[in-house]
Structures are given as structure tokens and as C-alpha cells.
């Protein structure tokens, strides 16, 4: 258990939780005061002595309204994901994803994502265990463009998987998740099981776990539209190609949000925001033409927005003239990319349309 006084000031703690206040004041405050002035953070921690040094405000805000979230151990022999109750405060050894959708955890738990994570992440520790780096393993991973049917099937299997493991661990407190997956790994390799491993297989129902993972891998592969038995090297090639497609989409303003109600609550893409800006300029009768943004996502969004105000479409020149000082070649390259990812169409005579 931990004492968590986030979002309370010292006076509120003393008034509402006197015993807790006294404990923290006697056991935390002296250490914080002894470090005051050594660094900027140390002084800040001394001023807010009743709070954790790092309160993780961003994570807390993202967890509001959720009853659970996805977590994985940063460095672990086996890459597994599970749901944690929202009341659990994760420590620094966990990578946490503030999403409660089972289909997302199912994709992460599948062979496809595990292969990507092993190839993208590093290794750490005496056992050279895989390390899950969120920037390299999670943020670059291209999720499938799953329809509702795919999501429902993946979610159903994932809920069974999560429940199965938690029930086995609760029933047999001497068995660990690592021990269970050690047995599963040996079974998949066709290796001989020791008596202890056979006992884990029987009590933890590893055969059922294996079947659930097989079903999950098949369901996730179907969502991608790929065969379930692709070897790892082909699987990684496909994921890399899809990663590059997603990157091109995002440069053009199309983002496939995993949690749109939180990440994009107004439902506006970068392109839509650019369209609003162009429309506002026109409605206000602004004579000066906008400049083409310097960043690539901004450029793609602005060109698409400009094209939206040409009902009959337009060629490269007519789009380029809507911007002050825009080079024709730059605009042409952007239009060709937009056409390549399906954002616009291009006729034989070089006219682009949304």
C-alpha cells in the first residue's frame, strides 16, 4: 500500500487525514528538508513534501474515467500485457497504456506485436531480457485498420486470456506468470518438461493458455489481412511497410487514433483544422495569402485544405498560387503523395480533387 495525497494541499491533508499527515510529516519532511537547495527538483520536493516527487500528472489525467488500463513490465523474459485496475498506482518498472479496450491489448499480446517489440527494443540485465521501450516498441507499431467484427473477436479472446491467467495465479499462489510462460515456451519448442514444469502445466492449464494465444494470433492476423503462419522475417517486413504507410498518412493529416475520445475529442484531423483556418481567412476577406508551413504535417494539411476550396479541383499551379511564395515543385510533390495514399484523386489531365 502507498500513501497518495495527489491533488491535495498540506492543509487539506491535515484537516481530513490527521494520522496520515503526522506520519508523512515525521518520516518524509525531514529528508526532503535535508536535500533542499541541492537541486531545483529537491527544493520543489521540499516545498511539496507531502506529495510523491514525481506525481505523474499526465498519466493520472489520461486514466480519468477508466476502470482499468494496460500495463507491461519494462524488462521481462516474456513480453506479456495485462489489465490493471485503475486504483493501482504503477511504479517506474511498468510501461502503462491508458486504454481500456480489450482489442488493443489483444493486438499488443499477439505474436505480431511481440515480434515487433523484440526486434525494436533493447536488452537488459543479467539474463539479457528484452526491454520494452515505449518510444521504439509502442509508438512506432502500426495497428491494423480493424473493423468492428475484427475488434469484437479480438476483444473476446483477450478477455478470456486475461481472466484465465489471473484466475490461475490467484488459485495457485506458488506459480508465477514467468513460470507459466517458461512452460509454454518449452511446449511450443517441443522440449521435454521436468516434473515441476509438468505440474505447472497441469495446475495453470497451460494447454488452454496456448490455445487462447493461438486463437488470438489468428484473429489479429485476420484483422491485418495476412496469413496467420507468416514467418517472423516476413511478418516484420509487412509491419515495416505498414509503418511507413502510416507515417505518410500522418504527414498528410490522417491519424488513426487508438483512443479518439481522449486524443482527439473534437474529432478534427490536422487537415480539418487547416481547412477551418483557410475558411476563416476567406470569410474574413483576408487579402494576404498564407505561407506554406515549414513542417511536413502542416504542409500536407494546408495543401489539402487549399484544394478543398477548389470545388472543380485544380492543377498544381492553381493550388500553389493559393500560397505566398510557394514553390511549384514542392506543392506538386505534396499533391502526388496525397494521391498516393488516397487522400486526393488525380485525373489524366493533371487535375487534383479531394
N, C-alpha and C positions, 0 to 999 in steps of 0.2 A: 504494500500500500504506500501511497505517496500523499504528501500534503500539497494540495494545489490551490493556490489563492489567486489565480489569474483573474483579472478584471475587477479586483477589489483593492481599495486603498487601505493603509495601515489602520486608520480609524474604524473603518467598516469591519475589519478583521477583529479588532479588539472588542468592539461592541457586540458582534454576532457570534464570534468563536473565541471566547476569552482563553480557554485552555490551550487551544492551538496557537493563539497569539503569544502566550507566555513561553511555550515550548520553542517556537521559532525565534523569539527574541533572545532567549537564553542560549540557544545552540547554533544559530545561524548568524545573527547580528555581530557577535564578537569577531568571527572570522572575516566577515565582509568588511568591518571597520579596519581590521589589521591590514587589509590589502588596499584600502582606499588610497588613491593618488598614484599607485604604481602604473596603472594604465587607464585609459579613458573608460574602458569597459568595467574595470574594477571600481572606479568611482560611481559609475552608473549602477552597478550591482549593490554597492553600499547604500546608495540613495533609495533603492527599491529592495531592501534587504529581505522582505517577506516573500518575494517572488523568485521563481527559478531564474537563473542567469539568462537563459535563452527561453523565452516563453512560447516561441513558435506561433506567433500571431497569425501568419498566413495559413498555416496548416489548420489551426483552430477555426478560422473563418471558413475555410473550404469544407470542414466537417459539419458545419451547422446545418441542421435539417436532415442529416443522415443518421441511420440507426447502426450502420456498420461501414467499414472501409476495408480496402485490400492492403495486405502487407506481405513482405517477404524479407527474410534475413539477408542483410547485405552480403555477408560472406558465409557460404554454406556449401557443403559437399554436394547436396542435391538442390536444384532450383525448384522450390515449391512456393505457391501462393495460397493464402487463406484469408477468410473474412475475420476481422476483429470487431468486437463490439465498440460502439462509439465512445463508451465510458472508459475504455482502456487508453492510457497515455503512452504512446510508443516511445521507446528510448532511442538513442542515437545509432543503435546497431540494426535498426529496421529501416527499410525503404517503404514509404507509405503512399498509397494512391487513393485520393479522396473520391472514390466512385463506389457505388453500392450495386451496380448492375452485374448480375452473375455472368452474363455473356462476355463481358470484358475480362473478368477473372478467368473464364474458361479459355479464352484465346491466349491469355498470359500463361496458363497452366499447360497448354498444349505443347506437343513436340516441336511445333513450328517456332513458337517464341523461345522455347528453351534453347533450340539450336542457334537462333539469332543471338541470344544473350551470351551463350558460351563463346561464340565467335567474336562478339563485340566487346565483352567485358574483360577484366583482367583476372589475375590470380593472386592469392594472398595466403599467408600463414604457413605453418609447418607442413600441413598436408597439401599445400598448393591448391587450396579450394577456390572455386570460381567466385568472383566478386561481381555483384550486380551494381553496375554504375548507372544511375538513372539517366544521366545525360546521354550515354552511349548506348545503353541497352533498351531503355524505355522510350525516350523522346524521339529516337530515330526509327522505331519499329513501325512499319506500315500495317495498320489493322485492316481487315477485309471490309469491303463495302457490303456488309451483310444485310440481307433483307429481314423482315420480321420473322419469317419462318426459320431462317438460319439462327437468328438470335434466340428464339424460343427453344429450339432444340439444344443449342449450346448451353443455355442457361439451365435447362432441366438437368442435364448431365452434371453440370458444375455443382448445382445444389446437392445432388446425390453424393458427389465426390467429397465435398466439404463436410457434409454431415457424417459420411462413412468414417472418415479419418478421425473426426472429433469424438464420435461415439466409441471407436476402438481405443483411443488414447484415454478417454475417461473411464472406460471399463477396466483397462489394464494399465495401471499407473507405472509399472516397471518397464513398459515398452515406450520407445521414443519414435518420433517421426523419422529421424535419421536411420534408426534401426529398421523401420518398416521399409524405407526406400532402399536400404542396403540389400535387403532380401529381394525386393522387386527387381533391382538391377541385376543381381545374380541369376534370378529366374529368367529374365529376358536373354541373358548371355548363355543360358543353358548350363550354368555351373552347378556343381554339387553343393547341396545345403547341409550345413552341420546340424546336429540335433537342436542346438539353440536356435538356429535360423529356421528350422522346420517348425519349432514351437511358435516362433513369431509369425510364420506363415499361417499356421492354424488359428491362433488366437486373434490376430489382427486381420484375418480374412484377406490376405494379400492377393489371392486369386480374384476376388471381387474388385479390389482396387485396380488390378491390372486390366480387367475388362472395362472398367469405367474410363480409364485413361485411353484405352484403345478406341472406345466409342467417341470420346471427346476429340481425339486426334482426327478421326474420320469426319466428324461433324464440322470441325474447324477447316479442314482441307476442302470440304464441300463448299463452305462459305467463300473460300478463295477461288473455287473453281478448278482446283488442282487435284491430281490423283493422291490418294492417302499414302501410297507406298513410295513416294519420291525419295531417292537417297539424299542425304544431308547436303551434298555439294550442289545438287540441282535445286534443292529447296532454298538454299542460301542465294543462289543466282536469281531465282524468281523473286525473293524478298528484296534483294538489292535493286532489281529493276523496278519493282513496285515502289520502293523508297524514292527512287529518282522521279517516278511519275508523280508521287505525292508532293515532292518538293517543287516540281514545275507547276502543279495545281495551286499550291500556296503562294507562289510568286505571282500568280495571276489572280489572287484574291479568293480562291476557293479553299476553304478549310473544312475538313471532315471532323467536326468536334466530337469528342467522346462523351462529353457532358455539356451539351449546348445550353441547358438552362442555367448553368453556372458560368461557363466560359464565354458564352455569347448570349446573354439574357435578352437582348433586344432583337436577336435573330438577324443581325446585319453583318454581312461579309465586308471585307475590306473594299471590294468592288462597289457594294451598295453604298458604303459610306462616301466613296469617291463620287458616285453618281449624285448623291444628295448635295455634296459640295458644289459640283458643276451646276446642278439645277438652281441652287441658291444664288450662284453668281449670275446666272441668266435672268432669274426672276428679279434680281435687284438692278438689272441693267448695267452690270459692271462692264466697262469698255475694255479694260486691260485683260489680255489673255493670260491664263495661268501658265506657269512654267512646268515643264515635265519634272516630276520629283526626282531626286538623286538616287533614292534607294529602289531596288528592283521591285519589291512588292508594291510600292507606291506607284511606280511607272506602269506596271501591268493594270493596276486598279484604275488609274487615271485614263489610260488609253481605252479601256473597256467602257468607262463612264462616258468618255467623249463620243465613242461610237454609238452609245445608246441614244444620243441626241441627233443621230442621222437616221431618221425612220426608213429611208430607202437604202441605207448602207452608204459606204464610201470607200474610195481607194486610199492608198497610203498617203497621198498628197493632201486629200481633204481632211484626213484625221490629223496629220501633222500640223496643218495650218491652224488648228484649234489651240495650239500651244505656242507660247512665245519662245522663239529661238530653238525649237526642237529640230534635231537632225532627222532628215527623211529616213536614212538607213536605220537609225535607232528605232523609230516608230515602226518601220517595216518588219524588223526583227521581232518586235513585241507582238505585232499582229500575226505573224507566222506562228509564233509559239502559242498564242491563244487559239489559233485554228488547229494546231497540232493536238491540243488537249481537249478539243471540243467546246471551247468557250465561245467561239465565233465560227461562222462558215465563210468560205471564200469561193466566189464564182469563177468561171473560166476567164472572165474579163477583168479579174483582179479586184472585184468589189467585195468588201467585207461586211458582214451583217451579224448581229448578235444571234 
